[in-house]
Amino acid sequence: MIDISNGLLPDLGELQGEPKSALVSFSYDNNLEEIDSAMKTFQRHFASKRGLFSVISYSLLSVAIIVAIVINIVTGSSVIFSCVALVFCLLGLFYSVTDKKRTRNKTIEALKDMDPEEYTCSIFDDKIELETIIKPKSNEVELKIDEKADEEIISPLKSVFIFGTDLLNFDENDESLLLIFNKRQIYCFPKRCLTAQQEDAVRKILTEKLEQ
């Protein structure tokens, strides 16, 4: 029998390492007011260049057409086509100016019929783990196969973001701390769900990690 000394064979537990503990972890939910506020903050800091270009273009065209209308009135020329063009430009300007608000309203309207979801966030030294606990809708028909199963237990959906790999941004408003993924998706951490220590820890960690 061949005997291998423990001194020559490394401990597998040491190679695998102990699971890292989260720097900060908390549970939270979102209400419609906080979501709307988060979207406003996002739209303000990540304004679409295309939307700004549309507002400027329609504004300049409207001014030019108004000048043309005045000139046509002075010279006695027809202003019908100029007026039609002005109406078109003003409608385009109104549409461009209110586009952000319409986007928010559509999102809020879509969320009104959904039951509130619960989330957990765990921030580690190298990653962020977000779990969404899906609740059944109040009007949803539930098919229960196992009568002994606990109907309150629902598997969470997990998203993992890696610092330095995923495109992440940190923002903040009066109501929430905001994690923005790929300049498209917002994760809203309401301050009402955090203790003062958790709020300070999340702000400090995300500021330091995402400014590197």
Residue, then its C-alpha position, 0 to 999 in steps of 0.5 A: m500500500i502506498d501512503i501519501s503524506n498530507g504534507l505533499l497533497p494540498d487540501l482541496g478545501e484550501l484550493q477551492g477556497e471558502p465562499k466569499s461573504a457579501l460586503v453588504s446585503f439587503s432586501y427591497d421592493n419598488n413602488l411606482e413613484e420610485i420607478d418614475s423618479a429613477m427613470k427621470t434621473f436616468q433620462r437626465h444623465f443619459a439623454s438621447k442625442r437623437g432626441l436632443f437633435s430632433v428638438i433643436s431641428y424642429s425648433l429651428l425649422s419652426v422659427a424659419i417657417i414663421v419668418a417665411i410666413v411673415i415675409n409672405i404676408v408682407t409681400g402678399s404671397s400665399v402662406i397656406f403651405s407655410c402654415v401647413a409646414l409650421v403645424f407639422c413642425l410644431l407637432g414634431l417639436f411637441y412629440s420630441v419634447t414629450d417623448k421622455k414623459r410618454t416613455r415613463n407613462k407607458t412603463i408605469e401603466a404597464l407596471k400598474d397591473m403587476d403585483p409588487e415583487e421582492y428583491t435581494c441584493s448582495i454586493f461582493d468585492d468582485k460582483i453584484e448578485l440580484e435576486t427577484i422573487i416572483k409572486p403569483k398574480s392575484n388573478e392567476v390560476e394556480l395549478k398545484i401538482d403536489e398538495k404537500a408543496d409549500e405554495e409560498i416558496i417560489s424560486p428566485l431569478k438571479s442576475v450577476f454583474i461582474f465589476g470591471t467586466d459588465l458596463l455598470n454605472f452608479d447614480e442617485n436621487d433623493e429617493s433611491l440609489l441606482l445601478i444602471f446596466n449597459k446604459r439601458q436597464i435600471y436597478c432601483f434601491p430605495k433608501r427607505c429599504l436601507t438602514a443608514q449604514q447600508e446606504d452609506a456602504v452601498r454608495k461607497i462601494l459602488t462609487e469606488k468600484l465603478e469609478q475605477 
